[in-house]
Amino acid sequence: MQMATRRSDRIATLGVMALLMILSTAGEAKAYIDPGTGSLVIQVLIGTFLAISWRFRRAWCSLMGRFFSRFSSPKDKDEGQ
């Protein structure tokens, strides 16, 4: 058991060292992101954030509605029928 642990530790160490060597030897990138692609990335990020926050709010309201449904007003109960 102890030998297997040493072997997996060595493999993990070699993997980390190889990754560090690959990342440290990166050359100069001669590329850019054009404005159209940049705005698309920003739109995707904003849309994802809004969708997650909307879904979280709906789930929260649903959960609170289950716990506190007895405190809802009679007006809300009439609208459901």
Chimera marker file (.cmm) of the C-alpha trace (Angstrom):
<marker_set name="trace">
<marker id="1" x="0.000" y="0.000" z="0.000" r="1" g="1" b="0" radius="0.5"/>
<marker id="2" x="2.807" y="2.364" z="0.895" r="1" g="1" b="0" radius="0.5"/>
<marker id="3" x="4.616" y="1.698" z="-2.375" r="1" g="1" b="0" radius="0.5"/>
<marker id="4" x="1.482" y="2.464" z="-4.398" r="1" g="1" b="0" radius="0.5"/>
<marker id="5" x="1.130" y="5.752" z="-2.547" r="1" g="1" b="0" radius="0.5"/>
<marker id="6" x="4.708" y="6.705" z="-3.323" r="1" g="1" b="0" radius="0.5"/>
<marker id="7" x="4.225" y="5.819" z="-6.976" r="1" g="1" b="0" radius="0.5"/>
<marker id="8" x="1.044" y="7.904" z="-7.310" r="1" g="1" b="0" radius="0.5"/>
<marker id="9" x="2.780" y="10.807" z="-5.552" r="1" g="1" b="0" radius="0.5"/>
<marker id="10" x="5.659" y="10.608" z="-8.035" r="1" g="1" b="0" radius="0.5"/>
<marker id="11" x="3.285" y="10.507" z="-10.995" r="1" g="1" b="0" radius="0.5"/>
<marker id="12" x="1.373" y="13.512" z="-9.660" r="1" g="1" b="0" radius="0.5"/>
<marker id="13" x="4.611" y="15.422" z="-9.080" r="1" g="1" b="0" radius="0.5"/>
<marker id="14" x="5.870" y="14.660" z="-12.584" r="1" g="1" b="0" radius="0.5"/>
<marker id="15" x="2.531" y="15.732" z="-14.044" r="1" g="1" b="0" radius="0.5"/>
<marker id="16" x="2.604" y="19.052" z="-12.225" r="1" g="1" b="0" radius="0.5"/>
<marker id="17" x="6.216" y="19.661" z="-13.270" r="1" g="1" b="0" radius="0.5"/>
<marker id="18" x="5.396" y="18.867" z="-16.925" r="1" g="1" b="0" radius="0.5"/>
<marker id="19" x="2.416" y="21.236" z="-16.823" r="1" g="1" b="0" radius="0.5"/>
<marker id="20" x="4.538" y="24.011" z="-15.330" r="1" g="1" b="0" radius="0.5"/>
<marker id="21" x="7.185" y="23.519" z="-18.003" r="1" g="1" b="0" radius="0.5"/>
<marker id="22" x="4.611" y="23.660" z="-20.793" r="1" g="1" b="0" radius="0.5"/>
<marker id="23" x="3.001" y="26.815" z="-19.403" r="1" g="1" b="0" radius="0.5"/>
<marker id="24" x="6.303" y="28.569" z="-18.719" r="1" g="1" b="0" radius="0.5"/>
<marker id="25" x="7.653" y="28.044" z="-22.249" r="1" g="1" b="0" radius="0.5"/>
<marker id="26" x="4.693" y="29.560" z="-24.090" r="1" g="1" b="0" radius="0.5"/>
<marker id="27" x="5.754" y="31.841" z="-26.890" r="1" g="1" b="0" radius="0.5"/>
<marker id="28" x="4.363" y="35.155" z="-27.982" r="1" g="1" b="0" radius="0.5"/>
<marker id="29" x="0.825" y="34.959" z="-29.318" r="1" g="1" b="0" radius="0.5"/>
<marker id="30" x="0.251" y="36.839" z="-32.550" r="1" g="1" b="0" radius="0.5"/>
<marker id="31" x="-3.519" y="36.885" z="-32.398" r="1" g="1" b="0" radius="0.5"/>
<marker id="32" x="-6.333" y="39.127" z="-31.276" r="1" g="1" b="0" radius="0.5"/>
<marker id="33" x="-10.040" y="39.006" z="-30.548" r="1" g="1" b="0" radius="0.5"/>
<marker id="34" x="-11.973" y="41.157" z="-32.957" r="1" g="1" b="0" radius="0.5"/>
<marker id="35" x="-14.744" y="43.423" z="-31.596" r="1" g="1" b="0" radius="0.5"/>
<marker id="36" x="-17.551" y="41.178" z="-32.867" r="1" g="1" b="0" radius="0.5"/>
<marker id="37" x="-16.220" y="38.154" z="-31.015" r="1" g="1" b="0" radius="0.5"/>
<marker id="38" x="-15.527" y="40.204" z="-27.911" r="1" g="1" b="0" radius="0.5"/>
<marker id="39" x="-19.060" y="41.564" z="-27.774" r="1" g="1" b="0" radius="0.5"/>
<marker id="40" x="-20.459" y="38.057" z="-28.334" r="1" g="1" b="0" radius="0.5"/>
<marker id="41" x="-18.449" y="36.736" z="-25.377" r="1" g="1" b="0" radius="0.5"/>
<marker id="42" x="-19.668" y="39.603" z="-23.178" r="1" g="1" b="0" radius="0.5"/>
<marker id="43" x="-23.296" y="38.992" z="-24.238" r="1" g="1" b="0" radius="0.5"/>
<marker id="44" x="-23.008" y="35.293" z="-23.427" r="1" g="1" b="0" radius="0.5"/>
<marker id="45" x="-21.545" y="36.043" z="-19.985" r="1" g="1" b="0" radius="0.5"/>
<marker id="46" x="-24.232" y="38.613" z="-19.163" r="1" g="1" b="0" radius="0.5"/>
<marker id="47" x="-27.013" y="36.342" z="-20.433" r="1" g="1" b="0" radius="0.5"/>
<marker id="48" x="-25.708" y="33.409" z="-18.408" r="1" g="1" b="0" radius="0.5"/>
<marker id="49" x="-25.524" y="35.519" z="-15.258" r="1" g="1" b="0" radius="0.5"/>
<marker id="50" x="-29.068" y="36.826" z="-15.743" r="1" g="1" b="0" radius="0.5"/>
<marker id="51" x="-30.488" y="33.369" z="-16.479" r="1" g="1" b="0" radius="0.5"/>
<marker id="52" x="-28.863" y="31.864" z="-13.384" r="1" g="1" b="0" radius="0.5"/>
<marker id="53" x="-30.009" y="34.711" z="-11.155" r="1" g="1" b="0" radius="0.5"/>
<marker id="54" x="-33.579" y="34.524" z="-12.561" r="1" g="1" b="0" radius="0.5"/>
<marker id="55" x="-33.729" y="30.771" z="-11.997" r="1" g="1" b="0" radius="0.5"/>
<marker id="56" x="-32.353" y="31.129" z="-8.468" r="1" g="1" b="0" radius="0.5"/>
<marker id="57" x="-35.007" y="33.761" z="-7.663" r="1" g="1" b="0" radius="0.5"/>
<marker id="58" x="-37.812" y="31.538" z="-9.030" r="1" g="1" b="0" radius="0.5"/>
<marker id="59" x="-36.587" y="28.577" z="-6.993" r="1" g="1" b="0" radius="0.5"/>
<marker id="60" x="-36.287" y="30.736" z="-3.867" r="1" g="1" b="0" radius="0.5"/>
<marker id="61" x="-39.811" y="32.136" z="-4.268" r="1" g="1" b="0" radius="0.5"/>
<marker id="62" x="-41.180" y="28.648" z="-4.852" r="1" g="1" b="0" radius="0.5"/>
<marker id="63" x="-39.440" y="27.324" z="-1.759" r="1" g="1" b="0" radius="0.5"/>
<marker id="64" x="-40.645" y="30.208" z="0.399" r="1" g="1" b="0" radius="0.5"/>
<marker id="65" x="-44.167" y="29.788" z="-1.022" r="1" g="1" b="0" radius="0.5"/>
<marker id="66" x="-44.233" y="26.193" z="0.165" r="1" g="1" b="0" radius="0.5"/>
<marker id="67" x="-43.209" y="27.130" z="3.691" r="1" g="1" b="0" radius="0.5"/>
<marker id="68" x="-45.293" y="30.263" z="4.064" r="1" g="1" b="0" radius="0.5"/>
<marker id="69" x="-48.344" y="29.541" z="1.891" r="1" g="1" b="0" radius="0.5"/>
<marker id="70" x="-50.692" y="29.828" z="4.869" r="1" g="1" b="0" radius="0.5"/>
<marker id="71" x="-49.735" y="33.500" z="5.216" r="1" g="1" b="0" radius="0.5"/>
<marker id="72" x="-50.760" y="34.432" z="1.678" r="1" g="1" b="0" radius="0.5"/>
<marker id="73" x="-53.558" y="36.933" z="1.325" r="1" g="1" b="0" radius="0.5"/>
<marker id="74" x="-57.119" y="35.863" z="0.384" r="1" g="1" b="0" radius="0.5"/>
<marker id="75" x="-56.824" y="37.987" z="-2.767" r="1" g="1" b="0" radius="0.5"/>
<marker id="76" x="-54.076" y="35.660" z="-4.050" r="1" g="1" b="0" radius="0.5"/>
<marker id="77" x="-56.238" y="32.586" z="-3.393" r="1" g="1" b="0" radius="0.5"/>
<marker id="78" x="-59.169" y="34.048" z="-5.370" r="1" g="1" b="0" radius="0.5"/>
<marker id="79" x="-56.982" y="34.767" z="-8.388" r="1" g="1" b="0" radius="0.5"/>
<marker id="80" x="-55.934" y="31.126" z="-8.596" r="1" g="1" b="0" radius="0.5"/>
<marker id="81" x="-59.490" y="29.879" z="-9.137" r="1" g="1" b="0" radius="0.5"/>
<link id1="1" id2="2" r="1" g="1" b="0" radius="0.2"/>
<link id1="2" id2="3" r="1" g="1" b="0" radius="0.2"/>
<link id1="3" id2="4" r="1" g="1" b="0" radius="0.2"/>
<link id1="4" id2="5" r="1" g="1" b="0" radius="0.2"/>
<link id1="5" id2="6" r="1" g="1" b="0" radius="0.2"/>
<link id1="6" id2="7" r="1" g="1" b="0" radius="0.2"/>
<link id1="7" id2="8" r="1" g="1" b="0" radius="0.2"/>
<link id1="8" id2="9" r="1" g="1" b="0" radius="0.2"/>
<link id1="9" id2="10" r="1" g="1" b="0" radius="0.2"/>
<link id1="10" id2="11" r="1" g="1" b="0" radius="0.2"/>
<link id1="11" id2="12" r="1" g="1" b="0" radius="0.2"/>
<link id1="12" id2="13" r="1" g="1" b="0" radius="0.2"/>
<link id1="13" id2="14" r="1" g="1" b="0" radius="0.2"/>
<link id1="14" id2="15" r="1" g="1" b="0" radius="0.2"/>
<link id1="15" id2="16" r="1" g="1" b="0" radius="0.2"/>
<link id1="16" id2="17" r="1" g="1" b="0" radius="0.2"/>
<link id1="17" id2="18" r="1" g="1" b="0" radius="0.2"/>
<link id1="18" id2="19" r="1" g="1" b="0" radius="0.2"/>
<link id1="19" id2="20" r="1" g="1" b="0" radius="0.2"/>
<link id1="20" id2="21" r="1" g="1" b="0" radius="0.2"/>
<link id1="21" id2="22" r="1" g="1" b="0" radius="0.2"/>
<link id1="22" id2="23" r="1" g="1" b="0" radius="0.2"/>
<link id1="23" id2="24" r="1" g="1" b="0" radius="0.2"/>
<link id1="24" id2="25" r="1" g="1" b="0" radius="0.2"/>
<link id1="25" id2="26" r="1" g="1" b="0" radius="0.2"/>
<link id1="26" id2="27" r="1" g="1" b="0" radius="0.2"/>
<link id1="27" id2="28" r="1" g="1" b="0" radius="0.2"/>
<link id1="28" id2="29" r="1" g="1" b="0" radius="0.2"/>
<link id1="29" id2="30" r="1" g="1" b="0" radius="0.2"/>
<link id1="30" id2="31" r="1" g="1" b="0" radius="0.2"/>
<link id1="31" id2="32" r="1" g="1" b="0" radius="0.2"/>
<link id1="32" id2="33" r="1" g="1" b="0" radius="0.2"/>
<link id1="33" id2="34" r="1" g="1" b="0" radius="0.2"/>
<link id1="34" id2="35" r="1" g="1" b="0" radius="0.2"/>
<link id1="35" id2="36" r="1" g="1" b="0" radius="0.2"/>
<link id1="36" id2="37" r="1" g="1" b="0" radius="0.2"/>
<link id1="37" id2="38" r="1" g="1" b="0" radius="0.2"/>
<link id1="38" id2="39" r="1" g="1" b="0" radius="0.2"/>
<link id1="39" id2="40" r="1" g="1" b="0" radius="0.2"/>
<link id1="40" id2="41" r="1" g="1" b="0" radius="0.2"/>
<link id1="41" id2="42" r="1" g="1" b="0" radius="0.2"/>
<link id1="42" id2="43" r="1" g="1" b="0" radius="0.2"/>
<link id1="43" id2="44" r="1" g="1" b="0" radius="0.2"/>
<link id1="44" id2="45" r="1" g="1" b="0" radius="0.2"/>
<link id1="45" id2="46" r="1" g="1" b="0" radius="0.2"/>
<link id1="46" id2="47" r="1" g="1" b="0" radius="0.2"/>
<link id1="47" id2="48" r="1" g="1" b="0" radius="0.2"/>
<link id1="48" id2="49" r="1" g="1" b="0" radius="0.2"/>
<link id1="49" id2="50" r="1" g="1" b="0" radius="0.2"/>
<link id1="50" id2="51" r="1" g="1" b="0" radius="0.2"/>
<link id1="51" id2="52" r="1" g="1" b="0" radius="0.2"/>
<link id1="52" id2="53" r="1" g="1" b="0" radius="0.2"/>
<link id1="53" id2="54" r="1" g="1" b="0" radius="0.2"/>
<link id1="54" id2="55" r="1" g="1" b="0" radius="0.2"/>
<link id1="55" id2="56" r="1" g="1" b="0" radius="0.2"/>
<link id1="56" id2="57" r="1" g="1" b="0" radius="0.2"/>
<link id1="57" id2="58" r="1" g="1" b="0" radius="0.2"/>
<link id1="58" id2="59" r="1" g="1" b="0" radius="0.2"/>
<link id1="59" id2="60" r="1" g="1" b="0" radius="0.2"/>
<link id1="60" id2="61" r="1" g="1" b="0" radius="0.2"/>
<link id1="61" id2="62" r="1" g="1" b="0" radius="0.2"/>
<link id1="62" id2="63" r="1" g="1" b="0" radius="0.2"/>
<link id1="63" id2="64" r="1" g="1" b="0" radius="0.2"/>
<link id1="64" id2="65" r="1" g="1" b="0" radius="0.2"/>
<link id1="65" id2="66" r="1" g="1" b="0" radius="0.2"/>
<link id1="66" id2="67" r="1" g="1" b="0" radius="0.2"/>
<link id1="67" id2="68" r="1" g="1" b="0" radius="0.2"/>
<link id1="68" id2="69" r="1" g="1" b="0" radius="0.2"/>
<link id1="69" id2="70" r="1" g="1" b="0" radius="0.2"/>
<link id1="70" id2="71" r="1" g="1" b="0" radius="0.2"/>
<link id1="71" id2="72" r="1" g="1" b="0" radius="0.2"/>
<link id1="72" id2="73" r="1" g="1" b="0" radius="0.2"/>
<link id1="73" id2="74" r="1" g="1" b="0" radius="0.2"/>
<link id1="74" id2="75" r="1" g="1" b="0" radius="0.2"/>
<link id1="75" id2="76" r="1" g="1" b="0" radius="0.2"/>
<link id1="76" id2="77" r="1" g="1" b="0" radius="0.2"/>
<link id1="77" id2="78" r="1" g="1" b="0" radius="0.2"/>
<link id1="78" id2="79" r="1" g="1" b="0" radius="0.2"/>
<link id1="79" id2="80" r="1" g="1" b="0" radius="0.2"/>
<link id1="80" id2="81" r="1" g="1" b="0" radius="0.2"/>
</marker_set>
